[in-house]
């Protein structure tokens, strides 16, 4: 089979599970992937979908199904970008894997509904890429104050303390989050505060400009929660 069709290890199993869902259960899944969250797979969401499916799929199976649907969604968009039909791609995949038994099989129609182009999801994905796909974005901050002692030469007495701030910034790229840790002295803290005050003034000036203020997205678009493997 061409490598183009390779996806998550449980791809074929996930597709069979989608095909075997009852109509009401399938509609639950279709509703879940129709919004901006689409194929997001935090544990809480997978558990909630599993419960709505009345246990037909476990939370870990929902996790796998959503991952497989995300893979097929992206492949369909790639084919459409090449002026080819996403339906053709899905049909070829099902034929090659022997998963579509006859013309009356409901697998293809179901997949077409689940991985059809989702404008809300596309918008969220694009906004997220603009935030994280160019440079890592600072998304979390933490700190603690460290008092570093200067001892007498014979180490018998603490003469004075130097306060230092250990500052952690969590930065997020398109694929991962990583901490960046550095230290600041009192002077550095004052400089950082001055820079932040300056940024606030610039953002207020931008926001006050009526020529484009209505199109500014100052509130971050909801981001996909970090995926957790069950």
Secondary structure as UniProt FT lines:
FT   HELIX           3..5
FT   TURN            9..10
FT   HELIX           11..20
FT   HELIX           23..34
FT   TURN            36..39
FT   HELIX           43..52
FT   TURN            53..55
FT   HELIX           59..81
FT   TURN            82..83
FT   HELIX           86..97
FT   TURN            103..104
FT   HELIX           107..114
FT   HELIX           119..132
FT   STRAND          137..151
FT   TURN            153..154
FT   STRAND          158..172
FT   STRAND          177..184
FT   HELIX           186..208
FT   TURN            210..212
FT   HELIX           213..215
//
